[in-house]
Structure formats: structure tokens, C-alpha cells
Amino acid sequence: MAPLNRQVRLQSRPTGVPGPEHFLLAEAPTEEPGPGELLIRNEYLSVEPAMRGWVADLNNYSAPVPIGSVMRSLAAGEVVSSRHPDFQEGDKVIGWFGWQEYATVPAVAVTRKVTENDLPLSLYLGVLGINGVTAYFGLLDVGQPRPGDTVVVSTAAGAVGSVVGQIAKLMGCRTIGITGGVEKVQLCTDLYGFDQALDYKALGEDIASELAEACPNGINVYFDNVAGAITDRVLGHLAIGARVVICGTASIQSWTPVPTGPRVERILLTRRARAQGFVVFDYQHRHEEAIARLADWVRQGRLAFREDVQDGIESCLGAIAGLYRGENLGKRIIRLYSR
Ligand SMILES: NC(=O)c1ccc[n+]([C@@H]2O[C@H](COP(=O)([O-])OP(=O)(O)OC[C@H]3O[C@@H](n4cnc5c(N)ncnc54)[C@H](OP(=O)(O)O)[C@@H]3O)[C@@H](O)[C@H]2O)c1
């Protein structure tokens, strides 16, 4: 008999960060795959800050998740049965399988077949997945770091930020991380090798003077995952010719109404700086290049990572809200099953 499938469905649309009240844990029969489809048993589900945007009724880079449907998510799992010639039972796959225990999906939902078997599957959702690839192309293609540059990274202890900091070090840069809390500051310096880490929660407005001291020649690359007040203060310290990578806006609780802040045009003009938005999905065609390089760094012990693992599908309900409270120490994933 086909197993029962537990799913997390979007129940209502939040205006800001989605909490448990916006989701519903439901049961449904597991569907047999039709022609061209696969049945996948999810082992790990991903949790992303971007999910706030995916459930919002806002102009975004992807259509909003429909009310009542399974929450959109990347997941890592194993093919249970396949009616597509490129996949067979037992294949390990990453893809858009949603927050559910089993997924019956067309083969195009698979973003990657994991053929390497020397590294844990869960890493392909984090340091070797969307977060690592974001860090890789966001920093190297958009930030264009040069040896000796000073690189400042926000959400520095997180899944993306920790990889940005380490790649910047590998490129010969000085790295300054911005993060919240003593434990994360310590992670940044001790595990991720930042030259310095600043606790924005403890420093408040003093972060501006701390940055001035930490970056006496200005900031050459700012990898921005937060926007808002932290970014306003970082921008005041840009060096001539600086590159600002606009990767995330984690500190903005809601875009309705649109928050206001200082005008930055004069800073960009006088520093001849460039600010550029980045979306990892634009680099789909080059993901393998990044994954191969990131995996080599992991194997060589040159790229450290942490996973923030929660157990059971019910953990999904509050998982995004927890990210926005900064609870996660590393890449947040939900473990459903592992061998
Ligand atoms: N553009 C793209 O293609 C792309 C792809 C992936 C991720 N991203 C972005 O990259 C950023 C990091 O994502 P991630 O997956 O690596 O998550 P993460 O950093 O592992 O977790 C999110 C972190 O955001 C920080 N945060 C939450 N609310 C904040 C606030 N009000 N002010 C300042 N910091 C806050 C918290 O760290 P602290 O405790 O340090 O505050 C939290 O741990 C997000 O903005 C995400 O949207 C962008």
C-alpha cells in the first residue's frame, strides 16, 4: 500500500514573516508516478529566508505559492520509483519537491542528480547547494574581489554569509563579518576565519565607528544580505570603486509600506561605486562549476560549514520565523529521514 504523505501547505498569506499560523500540516495519499514522473522520498527539506518572498503577494522573481498548495521548497531525497528514463530507484536527487515527506513530480523538478557519494547528501541543500552557489557567484562574479581588498559581509555566520567570507579569504581578501550575538561572532572568527566580526545587536549605532576602525582604507566589496539600518551604516564606508552585492534584505520586516532610509546616490557617485542585485537562479547554467569547486574546498578542509538541523516535518511550521529571529547556527534544514 502507498504510504501516507504528510505535507505542509500554505494556509494564508502573511504580510511579513510567515509563522506557524500561516501553514497547515495535512495528510494526503502518496501518488504513483505517471509517465515522465518520479516518486521521491524526501530526506531533508530546506528552509530559506527567501520563502518569505515566495509566499508574499509581492512583485518578486517567482510567482507566489498558491494558497492551499504544498509549500515550495528545495529538498534532498531518494527516488522510490521512476517512470523517466534518466532516473532509477535509489538515485539521490535535489529538487523542487516541497515541504512534504513524499513528492510525485515531473523529472524537470529535479535540479541535480547527486552522483558524488563521498559527502553527505544534506550538504547539497547548503554549502554545496543554493547557499554555497549564491555565495560563489554573488561574490566572484558580482563582487569581483581582488587580493588585498576589504570585504564586508552581513549575516556573516549564516549559510550564505559564512561561505562568502571564506571564499573572500581564499581570494586573499581581508574579511569583516556582521552578525547578531556573541556566539555567532565567535563562529565567524573561529570557524569561518573572518579577520574580525561585529555584533550589530550589541553595537547598535556604534557599528559605524567600529566599521571605520576595522576598515581604515574603506570597504571594497560589501556583500549585503540584510539591507536596512546595517547597510545604511556600511555604505558610509565604501572605498572608491567599491562593489555592493545586493543579495538579500533580511532586516526588512515588510515592504508594505516601503521603508524609507537615507539617500545613497551621492555615496555611490562620489565613491564611483556599483550596487548590483543578484539572484542565484540566473546562474542555473553554471551551477556545476560552482558545486565542483565548493566540494573540492570542503574535501580539502578549506571550507567549513555548519548545519542547523531540526527533526520532523512539523518543525517546518515555525522554521522561517526562527530564521528571522536569528535562531539558526548555520544552514537550517529539516531532517525527515536519514540512513
Ligand atoms: N539573491 C539570491 O539569489 C539569494 C539566494 C540565497 C539566499 N539569499 C539571501 O541571503 C541571505 C542569507 O540567507 P541564508 O539562507 O544564508 O540564511 P542565514 O543567514 O543562514 O539565516 C538568516 C539570518 O538572517 C539574519 N537576520 C534575520 N533577521 C535579521 C534582521 N532583522 N537584521 C539582520 N539580520 C537578520 C540572522 O542572522 P543574525 O543572527 O546574524 O542576525 C539569520 O540567522 C538572505 O537575505 C537570503 O534571502 C539570496
The ligand as an SDF file (V2000), in Angstrom:
LIG
                    3D

 48 52  0  0  0  0  0  0  0  0999 V2000
   19.7070   36.5320   -4.0690 N   0  0  0  0  0  0  0  0  0  0  0  0
   19.7480   35.2100   -4.0210 C   0  0  0  0  0  0  0  0  0  0  0  0
   19.7560   34.5180   -5.0370 O   0  0  0  0  0  0  0  0  0  0  0  0
   19.7930   34.5480   -2.6820 C   0  0  0  0  0  0  0  0  0  0  0  0
   19.9200   33.1500   -2.5500 C   0  0  0  0  0  0  0  0  0  0  0  0
   20.0040   32.6000   -1.2730 C   0  0  0  0  0  0  0  0  0  0  0  0
   19.9490   33.4350   -0.1520 C   0  0  0  0  0  0  0  0  0  0  0  0
   19.8080   34.7780   -0.3260 N   0  0  0  0  0  0  0  0  0  0  0  0
   19.7490   35.6910    0.8110 C   0  0  0  0  0  0  0  0  0  0  0  0
   20.9060   35.5460    1.5900 O   0  0  0  0  0  0  0  0  0  0  0  0
   20.6080   35.9230    2.9320 C   0  0  0  0  0  0  0  0  0  0  0  0
   21.1030   34.8390    3.8580 C   0  0  0  0  0  0  0  0  0  0  0  0
   20.3810   33.6420    3.5760 O   0  0  0  0  0  0  0  0  0  0  0  0
   20.7670   32.2610    4.2580 P   0  0  0  0  0  0  0  0  0  0  0  0
   19.9880   31.2130    3.6150 O   0  0  0  0  0  0  0  0  0  0  0  0
   22.2410   32.1590    4.3060 O   0  0  0  0  0  0  0  0  0  0  0  0
   20.2030   32.4480    5.7210 O   0  0  0  0  0  0  0  0  0  0  0  0
   21.0250   32.5040    7.0810 P   0  0  0  0  0  0  0  0  0  0  0  0
   21.9790   33.6480    7.0220 O   0  0  0  0  0  0  0  0  0  0  0  0
   21.5700   31.1630    7.3850 O   0  0  0  0  0  0  0  0  0  0  0  0
   19.8500   32.8110    8.1110 O   0  0  0  0  0  0  0  0  0  0  0  0
   19.2160   34.0550    8.0970 C   0  0  0  0  0  0  0  0  0  0  0  0
   19.9450   35.0370    9.0310 C   0  0  0  0  0  0  0  0  0  0  0  0
   19.4750   36.3360    8.7540 O   0  0  0  0  0  0  0  0  0  0  0  0
   19.7790   37.1440    9.8670 C   0  0  0  0  0  0  0  0  0  0  0  0
   18.6670   38.0470   10.1360 N   0  0  0  0  0  0  0  0  0  0  0  0
   17.3770   37.7080   10.3210 C   0  0  0  0  0  0  0  0  0  0  0  0
   16.6640   38.8230   10.6080 N   0  0  0  0  0  0  0  0  0  0  0  0
   17.5470   39.8550   10.6110 C   0  0  0  0  0  0  0  0  0  0  0  0
   17.4340   41.2510   10.8530 C   0  0  0  0  0  0  0  0  0  0  0  0
   16.2540   41.8200   11.1770 N   0  0  0  0  0  0  0  0  0  0  0  0
   18.5350   42.0130   10.7600 N   0  0  0  0  0  0  0  0  0  0  0  0
   19.7260   41.4660   10.4560 C   0  0  0  0  0  0  0  0  0  0  0  0
   19.9040   40.1490   10.2310 N   0  0  0  0  0  0  0  0  0  0  0  0
   18.8210   39.3680   10.3110 C   0  0  0  0  0  0  0  0  0  0  0  0
   20.0030   36.1900   11.0530 C   0  0  0  0  0  0  0  0  0  0  0  0
   21.3810   36.2210   11.3770 O   0  0  0  0  0  0  0  0  0  0  0  0
   21.9220   37.1150   12.6110 P   0  0  0  0  0  0  0  0  0  0  0  0
   21.6320   36.3170   13.8310 O   0  0  0  0  0  0  0  0  0  0  0  0
   23.3510   37.2930   12.2990 O   0  0  0  0  0  0  0  0  0  0  0  0
   21.1280   38.3720   12.6070 O   0  0  0  0  0  0  0  0  0  0  0  0
   19.6270   34.8440   10.4910 C   0  0  0  0  0  0  0  0  0  0  0  0
   20.3410   33.7860   11.0920 O   0  0  0  0  0  0  0  0  0  0  0  0
   19.1030   36.1680    2.9860 C   0  0  0  0  0  0  0  0  0  0  0  0
   18.8550   37.5490    2.8780 O   0  0  0  0  0  0  0  0  0  0  0  0
   18.5990   35.4480    1.7610 C   0  0  0  0  0  0  0  0  0  0  0  0
   17.3830   35.9610    1.2930 O   0  0  0  0  0  0  0  0  0  0  0  0
   19.7370   35.3330   -1.5500 C   0  0  0  0  0  0  0  0  0  0  0  0
  1  2  1  0
  2  3  2  0
  2  4  1  0
  4  5  1  0
  4 48  2  0
  5  6  2  0
  6  7  1  0
  7  8  2  0
  8  9  1  0
  8 48  1  0
  9 10  1  0
  9 46  1  0
 10 11  1  0
 11 12  1  0
 11 44  1  0
 12 13  1  0
 13 14  1  0
 14 15  2  0
 14 16  1  0
 14 17  1  0
 17 18  1  0
 18 19  2  0
 18 20  1  0
 18 21  1  0
 21 22  1  0
 22 23  1  0
 23 24  1  0
 23 42  1  0
 24 25  1  0
 25 26  1  0
 25 36  1  0
 26 27  1  0
 26 35  1  0
 27 28  2  0
 28 29  1  0
 29 30  1  0
 29 35  2  0
 30 31  1  0
 30 32  2  0
 32 33  1  0
 33 34  2  0
 34 35  1  0
 36 37  1  0
 36 42  1  0
 37 38  1  0
 38 39  2  0
 38 40  1  0
 38 41  1  0
 42 43  1  0
 44 45  1  0
 44 46  1  0
 46 47  1  0
M  CHG  2   8   1  16  -1
M  END
$$$$
